[in-house]
Amino acid sequence: MESSPAAVRPRHRSVQARALAPALVAALAATLLAAPAAADPATADPATADLAIADPATADPATADLATAAPATADPAKAVPGARAAPDLRFLGRAFDTCEAPSLTVMKAWRASPYRAVGIYIGGRGRGCLTQQHLNAAWVESVHAMGWRLLPLFVGSQAPCVIAEDKRDVPIGRTPWAQGTQEAAEAVKAARALGIAPSSPLYLDMEAYRITDLSCAATTLLFVRAWNREVHRLGFLPGFYSSADSGVRHMEEARKAGAKDLPAVIWFARWGGTPALFTEPVLPSTAWREHGRIHQYAGNVTESHGGSRMMIDRNEVDAPAALVQP
């Protein structure tokens, strides 16, 4: 999704990848469920922990209610502990994202655009634009006061079989569950530092990877599930961004296979040029339907509004946006 301005490239090279053969999809699902049901990835044998995907929620009854057992039909705005007292965080409309948070001057000028929400990259060791000279709590408060809704993205460790060359130096390691848990805490800390309050969604950016590499896929799924579970435990809503034919297909196969701790919101990239929130072929019509989808339908396009020009990705949104507290 995001890349450094020094090397402009398609942010998802696999968005036009060919569909997996049914037999391979079935094999992937079988691999996802291969671990013993009683195993806890947090405490499993380190030699096999990176391949296990057992349900951690069954290991501790006190935390079993934190498992996102039904992300496909639940309303994500109601899925977070304490969300009953929170305002309606749903945003319905157009959003853009760009690698570095624009200046306040540009954000004010772009009020003349059709967009009313913006994706911001709040942290992570895989983030492309590390400087983020404008992004701080004051920027968040000011932009929110202008009427913008915010979609916070965290670009952490990437799949060991990630496709993008500039993301291969931040792979998920041999303890994906522990690593995902740790990076979830980092994401929450970064969000809080910007004035983004609990109940807000945090979107994990997992760049396109080779889901036909079943060992890599299993490791990546462990990391994602751990990240989701910890974000959820800390009072935020876990979301997930990837290409439709890569990470999003993977999450859907995991959902069908019965995996827990999956994302509450799916942000899928398919650059066809036209929004298609609920006609994406990878996702059945009933999956992640209740205010749980964002479609990135175009990327690396240049637009000018109010006299300010930027390269952006275009998104159609029916999903929660951040709750900002001054």
C-alpha positions as YAML, in Angstrom:
chain: A
units: angstrom
residues:
- id: 1
  name: MET
  ca: [0.00, 0.00, 0.00]
- id: 2
  name: GLU
  ca: [2.56, 2.57, 1.00]
- id: 3
  name: SER
  ca: [6.03, 3.10, -0.37]
- id: 4
  name: SER
  ca: [8.79, 5.61, 0.04]
- id: 5
  name: PRO
  ca: [8.67, 8.51, -2.42]
- id: 6
  name: ALA
  ca: [12.19, 7.64, -3.56]
- id: 7
  name: ALA
  ca: [10.97, 4.63, -5.51]
- id: 8
  name: VAL
  ca: [7.45, 4.86, -6.81]
- id: 9
  name: ARG
  ca: [6.08, 1.42, -7.64]
- id: 10
  name: PRO
  ca: [2.78, -0.40, -7.62]
- id: 11
  name: ARG
  ca: [2.18, -0.97, -3.93]
- id: 12
  name: HIS
  ca: [0.61, -4.33, -4.58]
- id: 13
  name: ARG
  ca: [2.07, -6.40, -7.33]
- id: 14
  name: SER
  ca: [-0.22, -9.33, -6.63]
- id: 15
  name: VAL
  ca: [-3.57, -7.59, -6.87]
- id: 16
  name: GLN
  ca: [-4.02, -9.16, -10.29]
- id: 17
  name: ALA
  ca: [-2.68, -12.57, -9.29]
- id: 18
  name: ARG
  ca: [-4.48, -15.60, -10.61]
- id: 19
  name: ALA
  ca: [-6.91, -17.33, -8.27]
- id: 20
  name: LEU
  ca: [-5.62, -20.34, -6.38]
- id: 21
  name: ALA
  ca: [-6.76, -23.73, -7.62]
- id: 22
  name: PRO
  ca: [-9.48, -25.28, -5.41]
- id: 23
  name: ALA
  ca: [-7.18, -28.13, -4.42]
- id: 24
  name: LEU
  ca: [-4.54, -25.66, -3.20]
- id: 25
  name: VAL
  ca: [-7.13, -23.71, -1.25]
- id: 26
  name: ALA
  ca: [-8.26, -26.95, 0.40]
- id: 27
  name: ALA
  ca: [-4.65, -27.81, 1.23]
- id: 28
  name: LEU
  ca: [-4.14, -24.40, 2.77]
- id: 29
  name: ALA
  ca: [-7.24, -24.79, 4.92]
- id: 30
  name: ALA
  ca: [-6.06, -28.22, 6.06]
- id: 31
  name: THR
  ca: [-2.66, -26.81, 6.98]
- id: 32
  name: LEU
  ca: [-4.27, -24.05, 9.02]
- id: 33
  name: LEU
  ca: [-6.09, -26.59, 11.16]
- id: 34
  name: ALA
  ca: [-3.28, -29.12, 11.41]
- id: 35
  name: ALA
  ca: [-2.13, -28.19, 14.94]
- id: 36
  name: PRO
  ca: [-3.61, -29.92, 18.00]
- id: 37
  name: ALA
  ca: [-6.65, -28.02, 19.20]
- id: 38
  name: ALA
  ca: [-5.36, -27.75, 22.77]
- id: 39
  name: ALA
  ca: [-2.04, -26.14, 21.89]
- id: 40
  name: ASP
  ca: [-1.47, -22.49, 22.76]
- id: 41
  name: PRO
  ca: [0.84, -20.71, 20.28]
- id: 42
  name: ALA
  ca: [2.09, -18.50, 23.09]
- id: 43
  name: THR
  ca: [3.54, -21.48, 24.96]
- id: 44
  name: ALA
  ca: [4.03, -24.13, 22.28]
- id: 45
  name: ASP
  ca: [7.29, -25.86, 21.57]
- id: 46
  name: PRO
  ca: [9.53, -23.19, 19.95]
- id: 47
  name: ALA
  ca: [10.53, -25.69, 17.31]
- id: 48
  name: THR
  ca: [6.96, -25.90, 16.04]
- id: 49
  name: ALA
  ca: [5.43, -22.65, 17.26]
- id: 50
  name: ASP
  ca: [5.86, -20.89, 13.94]
- id: 51
  name: LEU
  ca: [3.62, -23.47, 12.24]
- id: 52
  name: ALA
  ca: [0.91, -23.92, 14.87]
- id: 53
  name: ILE
  ca: [-2.39, -22.09, 14.56]
- id: 54
  name: ALA
  ca: [-4.25, -23.58, 17.49]
- id: 55
  name: ASP
  ca: [-6.88, -21.41, 19.13]
- id: 56
  name: PRO
  ca: [-5.29, -19.49, 22.04]
- id: 57
  name: ALA
  ca: [-8.70, -18.51, 23.35]
- id: 58
  name: THR
  ca: [-9.35, -22.10, 24.48]
- id: 59
  name: ALA
  ca: [-6.28, -22.11, 26.70]
- id: 60
  name: ASP
  ca: [-7.58, -19.46, 29.11]
- id: 61
  name: PRO
  ca: [-11.35, -19.40, 29.77]
- id: 62
  name: ALA
  ca: [-11.04, -15.97, 31.33]
- id: 63
  name: THR
  ca: [-10.00, -14.53, 27.99]
- id: 64
  name: ALA
  ca: [-12.11, -16.68, 25.72]
- id: 65
  name: ASP
  ca: [-14.56, -13.85, 25.12]
- id: 66
  name: LEU
  ca: [-11.82, -11.87, 23.43]
- id: 67
  name: ALA
  ca: [-11.65, -14.21, 20.44]
- id: 68
  name: THR
  ca: [-13.13, -12.75, 17.29]
- id: 69
  name: ALA
  ca: [-15.05, -15.88, 16.53]
- id: 70
  name: ALA
  ca: [-17.42, -14.33, 14.00]
- id: 71
  name: PRO
  ca: [-15.77, -11.45, 12.16]
- id: 72
  name: ALA
  ca: [-17.86, -12.18, 9.12]
- id: 73
  name: THR
  ca: [-21.17, -11.05, 10.57]
- id: 74
  name: ALA
  ca: [-20.45, -9.04, 13.70]
- id: 75
  name: ASP
  ca: [-20.69, -5.26, 13.68]
- id: 76
  name: PRO
  ca: [-17.05, -4.20, 14.27]
- id: 77
  name: ALA
  ca: [-18.17, -1.04, 16.03]
- id: 78
  name: LYS
  ca: [-19.66, -3.24, 18.76]
- id: 79
  name: ALA
  ca: [-16.88, -5.82, 18.91]
- id: 80
  name: VAL
  ca: [-14.51, -3.95, 21.22]
- id: 81
  name: PRO
  ca: [-14.74, -4.04, 25.02]
- id: 82
  name: GLY
  ca: [-16.33, -0.79, 26.17]
- id: 83
  name: ALA
  ca: [-17.59, 0.10, 22.69]
- id: 84
  name: ARG
  ca: [-21.17, 0.40, 23.95]
- id: 85
  name: ALA
  ca: [-20.32, 3.80, 25.43]
- id: 86
  name: ALA
  ca: [-18.44, 5.00, 22.34]
- id: 87
  name: PRO
  ca: [-19.96, 7.15, 19.60]
- id: 88
  name: ASP
  ca: [-20.73, 5.69, 16.20]
- id: 89
  name: LEU
  ca: [-17.33, 5.34, 14.54]
- id: 90
  name: ARG
  ca: [-18.65, 4.20, 11.18]
- id: 91
  name: PHE
  ca: [-17.49, 6.11, 8.12]
- id: 92
  name: LEU
  ca: [-19.20, 5.65, 4.79]
- id: 93
  name: GLY
  ca: [-17.60, 7.34, 1.79]
- id: 94
  name: ARG
  ca: [-14.33, 7.96, -0.04]
- id: 95
  name: ALA
  ca: [-10.88, 7.99, 1.56]
- id: 96
  name: PHE
  ca: [-7.34, 8.43, 0.31]
- id: 97
  name: ASP
  ca: [-4.02, 7.30, 1.71]
- id: 98
  name: THR
  ca: [-0.54, 8.47, 0.93]
- id: 99
  name: CYS
  ca: [2.86, 7.48, 2.29]
- id: 100
  name: GLU
  ca: [3.55, 10.58, 4.39]
- id: 101
  name: ALA
  ca: [0.87, 12.51, 6.24]
- id: 102
  name: PRO
  ca: [0.33, 15.77, 4.29]
- id: 103
  name: SER
  ca: [0.76, 19.19, 5.82]
- id: 104
  name: LEU
  ca: [-2.19, 20.96, 7.42]
- id: 105
  name: THR
  ca: [-2.20, 23.36, 4.48]
- id: 106
  name: VAL
  ca: [-2.65, 20.49, 2.04]
- id: 107
  name: MET
  ca: [-5.29, 18.83, 4.20]
- id: 108
  name: LYS
  ca: [-7.22, 22.08, 4.28]
- id: 109
  name: ALA
  ca: [-6.95, 22.46, 0.50]
- id: 110
  name: TRP
  ca: [-8.14, 18.90, -0.02]
- id: 111
  name: ARG
  ca: [-11.41, 19.66, 1.68]
- id: 112
  name: ALA
  ca: [-12.36, 20.56, -1.90]
- id: 113
  name: SER
  ca: [-11.86, 16.88, -2.90]
- id: 114
  name: PRO
  ca: [-14.47, 14.09, -2.84]
- id: 115
  name: TYR
  ca: [-12.56, 12.46, 0.03]
- id: 116
  name: ARG
  ca: [-13.54, 12.83, 3.67]
- id: 117
  name: ALA
  ca: [-11.22, 10.29, 5.30]
- id: 118
  name: VAL
  ca: [-7.48, 9.72, 5.16]
- id: 119
  name: GLY
  ca: [-5.27, 6.71, 5.92]
- id: 120
  name: ILE
  ca: [-2.31, 7.60, 8.15]
- id: 121
  name: TYR
  ca: [0.74, 5.43, 8.83]
- id: 122
  name: ILE
  ca: [1.17, 5.62, 12.59]
- id: 123
  name: GLY
  ca: [4.15, 3.26, 13.03]
- id: 124
  name: GLY
  ca: [5.78, -0.10, 12.54]
- id: 125
  name: ARG
  ca: [9.25, -1.22, 11.54]
- id: 126
  name: GLY
  ca: [8.08, -1.82, 7.97]
- id: 127
  name: ARG
  ca: [6.69, 1.68, 7.45]
- id: 128
  name: GLY
  ca: [7.95, 3.20, 4.20]
- id: 129
  name: CYS
  ca: [7.99, 6.89, 5.15]
- id: 130
  name: LEU
  ca: [9.72, 6.93, 8.51]
- id: 131
  name: THR
  ca: [10.12, 10.68, 8.90]
- id: 132
  name: GLN
  ca: [6.43, 11.71, 8.98]
- id: 133
  name: GLN
  ca: [7.36, 15.33, 9.69]
- id: 134
  name: HIS
  ca: [3.74, 16.44, 10.08]
- id: 135
  name: LEU
  ca: [2.23, 13.50, 11.93]
- id: 136
  name: ASN
  ca: [1.83, 14.21, 15.63]
- id: 137
  name: ALA
  ca: [-1.00, 14.65, 18.14]
- id: 138
  name: ALA
  ca: [-1.49, 18.29, 17.17]
- id: 139
  name: TRP
  ca: [-1.81, 17.34, 13.49]
- id: 140
  name: VAL
  ca: [-4.36, 14.65, 14.31]
- id: 141
  name: GLU
  ca: [-6.43, 17.03, 16.41]
- id: 142
  name: SER
  ca: [-6.28, 19.79, 13.78]
- id: 143
  name: VAL
  ca: [-7.15, 17.54, 10.85]
- id: 144
  name: HIS
  ca: [-9.99, 15.95, 12.80]
- id: 145
  name: ALA
  ca: [-11.30, 19.43, 13.62]
- id: 146
  name: MET
  ca: [-11.38, 20.17, 9.87]
- id: 147
  name: GLY
  ca: [-13.84, 17.30, 9.50]
- id: 148
  name: TRP
  ca: [-11.48, 14.56, 8.33]
- id: 149
  name: ARG
  ca: [-11.96, 10.98, 9.56]
- id: 150
  name: LEU
  ca: [-8.78, 9.02, 10.18]
- id: 151
  name: LEU
  ca: [-7.87, 5.41, 9.32]
- id: 152
  name: PRO
  ca: [-4.73, 4.47, 11.30]
- id: 153
  name: LEU
  ca: [-2.37, 1.97, 9.62]
- id: 154
  name: PHE
  ca: [0.49, 0.08, 11.25]
- id: 155
  name: VAL
  ca: [3.16, -1.43, 8.96]
- id: 156
  name: GLY
  ca: [4.92, -3.97, 11.13]
- id: 157
  name: SER
  ca: [6.87, -7.13, 10.33]
- id: 158
  name: GLN
  ca: [6.03, -8.66, 6.98]
- id: 159
  name: ALA
  ca: [5.49, -12.22, 5.78]
- id: 160
  name: PRO
  ca: [8.74, -14.14, 5.23]
- id: 161
  name: CYS
  ca: [7.57, -14.67, 1.63]
- id: 162
  name: VAL
  ca: [6.63, -11.02, 1.04]
- id: 163
  name: ILE
  ca: [6.79, -10.06, -2.64]
- id: 164
  name: ALA
  ca: [7.95, -6.45, -2.40]
- id: 165
  name: GLU
  ca: [11.74, -6.27, -2.29]
- id: 166
  name: ASP
  ca: [11.75, -3.21, -0.03]
- id: 167
  name: LYS
  ca: [9.85, -5.13, 2.68]
- id: 168
  name: ARG
  ca: [12.09, -8.21, 2.81]
- id: 169
  name: ASP
  ca: [14.32, -6.72, 5.50]
- id: 170
  name: VAL
  ca: [11.54, -6.84, 8.12]
- id: 171
  name: PRO
  ca: [10.36, -10.47, 8.11]
- id: 172
  name: ILE
  ca: [8.31, -12.16, 10.79]
- id: 173
  name: GLY
  ca: [10.72, -14.27, 12.84]
- id: 174
  name: ARG
  ca: [10.60, -17.71, 14.43]
- id: 175
  name: THR
  ca: [8.24, -16.68, 17.25]
- id: 176
  name: PRO
  ca: [5.37, -15.11, 15.32]
- id: 177
  name: TRP
  ca: [2.84, -15.26, 18.15]
- id: 178
  name: ALA
  ca: [5.08, -13.40, 20.59]
- id: 179
  name: GLN
  ca: [6.18, -11.00, 17.86]
- id: 180
  name: GLY
  ca: [2.61, -10.23, 16.82]
- id: 181
  name: THR
  ca: [1.63, -9.60, 20.43]
- id: 182
  name: GLN
  ca: [4.57, -7.26, 20.95]
- id: 183
  name: GLU
  ca: [3.92, -5.30, 17.77]
- id: 184
  name: ALA
  ca: [0.24, -4.95, 18.65]
- id: 185
  name: ALA
  ca: [1.28, -3.23, 21.86]
- id: 186
  name: GLU
  ca: [3.54, -0.94, 19.80]
- id: 187
  name: ALA
  ca: [0.61, -0.07, 17.53]
- id: 188
  name: VAL
  ca: [-1.63, 0.79, 20.46]
- id: 189
  name: LYS
  ca: [1.11, 2.90, 22.05]
- id: 190
  name: ALA
  ca: [1.62, 4.80, 18.79]
- id: 191
  name: ALA
  ca: [-2.12, 5.38, 18.42]
- id: 192
  name: ARG
  ca: [-2.49, 6.67, 21.98]
- id: 193
  name: ALA
  ca: [0.47, 9.03, 21.49]
- id: 194
  name: LEU
  ca: [-1.43, 10.62, 18.59]
- id: 195
  name: GLY
  ca: [-4.61, 11.08, 20.61]
- id: 196
  name: ILE
  ca: [-6.39, 8.11, 19.02]
- id: 197
  name: ALA
  ca: [-8.64, 6.67, 21.69]
- id: 198
  name: PRO
  ca: [-9.71, 3.11, 22.58]
- id: 199
  name: SER
  ca: [-12.51, 1.64, 20.46]
- id: 200
  name: SER
  ca: [-10.71, 2.99, 17.38]
- id: 201
  name: PRO
  ca: [-9.71, 0.65, 14.56]
- id: 202
  name: LEU
  ca: [-6.04, -0.05, 13.94]
- id: 203
  name: TYR
  ca: [-5.29, -1.50, 10.51]
- id: 204
  name: LEU
  ca: [-2.36, -3.91, 10.14]
- id: 205
  name: ASP
  ca: [-0.72, -3.44, 6.73]
- id: 206
  name: MET
  ca: [0.55, -6.80, 5.46]
- id: 207
  name: GLU
  ca: [1.99, -6.36, 1.99]
- id: 208
  name: ALA
  ca: [1.34, -9.02, -0.65]
- id: 209
  name: TYR
  ca: [2.93, -12.41, 0.02]
- id: 210
  name: ARG
  ca: [3.01, -15.85, -1.56]
- id: 211
  name: ILE
  ca: [0.19, -17.70, 0.14]
- id: 212
  name: THR
  ca: [1.09, -20.79, -1.90]
- id: 213
  name: ASP
  ca: [4.10, -21.09, 0.43]
- id: 214
  name: LEU
  ca: [2.15, -22.90, 3.14]
- id: 215
  name: SER
  ca: [4.83, -22.65, 5.84]
- id: 216
  name: CYS
  ca: [5.10, -18.91, 5.27]
- id: 217
  name: ALA
  ca: [1.32, -18.57, 5.23]
- id: 218
  name: ALA
  ca: [1.00, -20.41, 8.54]
- id: 219
  name: THR
  ca: [3.67, -18.21, 10.16]
- id: 220
  name: THR
  ca: [2.00, -15.07, 8.85]
- id: 221
  name: LEU
  ca: [-1.42, -16.15, 10.07]
- id: 222
  name: LEU
  ca: [-0.04, -16.77, 13.56]
- id: 223
  name: PHE
  ca: [1.44, -13.28, 13.62]
- id: 224
  name: VAL
  ca: [-1.77, -11.67, 12.38]
- id: 225
  name: ARG
  ca: [-3.96, -13.55, 14.86]
- id: 226
  name: ALA
  ca: [-1.69, -12.63, 17.77]
- id: 227
  name: TRP
  ca: [-1.67, -9.00, 16.67]
- id: 228
  name: ASN
  ca: [-5.46, -8.98, 16.41]
- id: 229
  name: ARG
  ca: [-5.96, -10.60, 19.77]
- id: 230
  name: GLU
  ca: [-3.66, -8.18, 21.61]
- id: 231
  name: VAL
  ca: [-5.06, -5.10, 19.88]
- id: 232
  name: HIS
  ca: [-8.52, -6.32, 20.88]
- id: 233
  name: ARG
  ca: [-7.43, -7.01, 24.47]
- id: 234
  name: LEU
  ca: [-6.04, -3.49, 24.74]
- id: 235
  name: GLY
  ca: [-9.42, -2.03, 23.78]
- id: 236
  name: PHE
  ca: [-8.93, -1.23, 20.10]
- id: 237
  name: LEU
  ca: [-10.45, -2.80, 16.99]
- id: 238
  name: PRO
  ca: [-8.15, -4.97, 14.81]
- id: 239
  name: GLY
  ca: [-8.31, -4.37, 11.08]
- id: 240
  name: PHE
  ca: [-6.26, -5.89, 8.28]
- id: 241
  name: TYR
  ca: [-5.02, -4.54, 4.95]
- id: 242
  name: SER
  ca: [-3.58, -6.61, 2.11]
- id: 243
  name: SER
  ca: [-4.09, -7.38, -1.55]
- id: 244
  name: ALA
  ca: [-7.30, -9.22, -2.42]
- id: 245
  name: ASP
  ca: [-5.49, -12.15, -4.03]
- id: 246
  name: SER
  ca: [-2.94, -12.49, -1.24]
- id: 247
  name: GLY
  ca: [-3.51, -11.69, 2.43]
- id: 248
  name: VAL
  ca: [-7.23, -11.10, 2.08]
- id: 249
  name: ARG
  ca: [-7.75, -14.43, 0.33]
- id: 250
  name: HIS
  ca: [-5.68, -15.98, 3.13]
- id: 251
  name: MET
  ca: [-7.90, -14.45, 5.84]
- id: 252
  name: GLU
  ca: [-11.03, -15.66, 4.08]
- id: 253
  name: GLU
  ca: [-9.68, -19.21, 3.84]
- id: 254
  name: ALA
  ca: [-8.77, -19.05, 7.53]
- id: 255
  name: ARG
  ca: [-12.28, -17.84, 8.35]
- id: 256
  name: LYS
  ca: [-13.83, -20.71, 6.42]
- id: 257
  name: ALA
  ca: [-11.48, -23.11, 8.20]
- id: 258
  name: GLY
  ca: [-12.73, -21.88, 11.58]
- id: 259
  name: ALA
  ca: [-9.69, -19.91, 12.79]
- id: 260
  name: LYS
  ca: [-10.27, -17.46, 15.64]
- id: 261
  name: ASP
  ca: [-8.79, -14.01, 16.34]
- id: 262
  name: LEU
  ca: [-9.28, -12.86, 12.77]
- id: 263
  name: PRO
  ca: [-9.58, -9.19, 11.75]
- id: 264
  name: ALA
  ca: [-12.83, -7.40, 12.51]
- id: 265
  name: VAL
  ca: [-12.43, -5.23, 9.41]
- id: 266
  name: ILE
  ca: [-10.95, -6.12, 6.01]
- id: 267
  name: TRP
  ca: [-9.24, -3.51, 3.82]
- id: 268
  name: PHE
  ca: [-8.61, -5.14, 0.45]
- id: 269
  name: ALA
  ca: [-6.63, -3.86, -2.52]
- id: 270
  name: ARG
  ca: [-7.82, -4.61, -6.03]
- id: 271
  name: TRP
  ca: [-6.88, -1.86, -8.42]
- id: 272
  name: GLY
  ca: [-9.67, -2.13, -10.95]
- id: 273
  name: GLY
  ca: [-10.46, 1.56, -10.93]
- id: 274
  name: THR
  ca: [-14.04, 1.15, -9.71]
- id: 275
  name: PRO
  ca: [-15.23, 0.70, -6.12]
- id: 276
  name: ALA
  ca: [-16.62, -2.77, -5.47]
- id: 277
  name: LEU
  ca: [-17.06, -3.08, -1.71]
- id: 278
  name: PHE
  ca: [-19.48, -5.97, -1.78]
- id: 279
  name: THR
  ca: [-18.75, -7.64, -5.12]
- id: 280
  name: GLU
  ca: [-15.14, -8.62, -4.44]
- id: 281
  name: PRO
  ca: [-14.79, -12.20, -5.80]
- id: 282
  name: VAL
  ca: [-12.45, -13.33, -3.00]
- id: 283
  name: LEU
  ca: [-14.98, -12.42, -0.28]
- id: 284
  name: PRO
  ca: [-18.43, -13.98, -0.12]
- id: 285
  name: SER
  ca: [-21.27, -11.51, 0.25]
- id: 286
  name: THR
  ca: [-21.80, -12.45, 3.90]
- id: 287
  name: ALA
  ca: [-18.17, -12.06, 5.04]
- id: 288
  name: TRP
  ca: [-17.12, -8.86, 6.81]
- id: 289
  name: ARG
  ca: [-20.30, -7.21, 5.59]
- id: 290
  name: GLU
  ca: [-21.55, -5.19, 8.59]
- id: 291
  name: HIS
  ca: [-19.49, -1.98, 8.33]
- id: 292
  name: GLY
  ca: [-16.39, -4.14, 7.98]
- id: 293
  name: ARG
  ca: [-14.93, -3.42, 4.52]
- id: 294
  name: ILE
  ca: [-12.65, -0.96, 2.78]
- id: 295
  name: HIS
  ca: [-11.81, -1.33, -0.91]
- id: 296
  name: GLN
  ca: [-8.62, 0.25, -2.23]
- id: 297
  name: TYR
  ca: [-9.72, 0.43, -5.85]
- id: 298
  name: ALA
  ca: [-6.91, 2.49, -7.41]
- id: 299
  name: GLY
  ca: [-3.30, 3.17, -6.52]
- id: 300
  name: ASN
  ca: [-0.43, 5.49, -7.33]
- id: 301
  name: VAL
  ca: [-2.71, 8.05, -8.94]
- id: 302
  name: THR
  ca: [-2.01, 11.78, -8.91]
- id: 303
  name: GLU
  ca: [-4.77, 14.25, -8.08]
- id: 304
  name: SER
  ca: [-4.95, 17.98, -7.50]
- id: 305
  name: HIS
  ca: [-7.50, 19.68, -5.24]
- id: 306
  name: GLY
  ca: [-7.57, 23.22, -3.93]
- id: 307
  name: GLY
  ca: [-4.30, 23.92, -5.71]
- id: 308
  name: SER
  ca: [-2.41, 21.07, -3.98]
- id: 309
  name: ARG
  ca: [-1.21, 18.00, -5.86]
- id: 310
  name: MET
  ca: [-0.51, 14.54, -4.36]
- id: 311
  name: MET
  ca: [0.03, 10.93, -5.33]
- id: 312
  name: ILE
  ca: [-2.51, 8.80, -3.51]
- id: 313
  name: ASP
  ca: [-4.42, 5.55, -3.36]
- id: 314
  name: ARG
  ca: [-8.22, 5.73, -3.65]
- id: 315
  name: ASN
  ca: [-10.52, 3.87, -1.27]
- id: 316
  name: GLU
  ca: [-14.23, 3.26, -0.78]
- id: 317
  name: VAL
  ca: [-15.10, 2.81, 2.91]
- id: 318
  name: ASP
  ca: [-17.86, 1.27, 4.97]
- id: 319
  name: ALA
  ca: [-15.92, 0.75, 8.18]
- id: 320
  name: PRO
  ca: [-14.99, 2.35, 11.52]
- id: 321
  name: ALA
  ca: [-12.67, 5.35, 11.66]
- id: 322
  name: ALA
  ca: [-10.64, 6.58, 14.60]
- id: 323
  name: LEU
  ca: [-12.07, 8.17, 17.72]
- id: 324
  name: VAL
  ca: [-9.92, 11.24, 18.39]
- id: 325
  name: GLN
  ca: [-9.56, 12.69, 21.87]
- id: 326
  name: PRO
  ca: [-7.93, 16.13, 22.28]
...
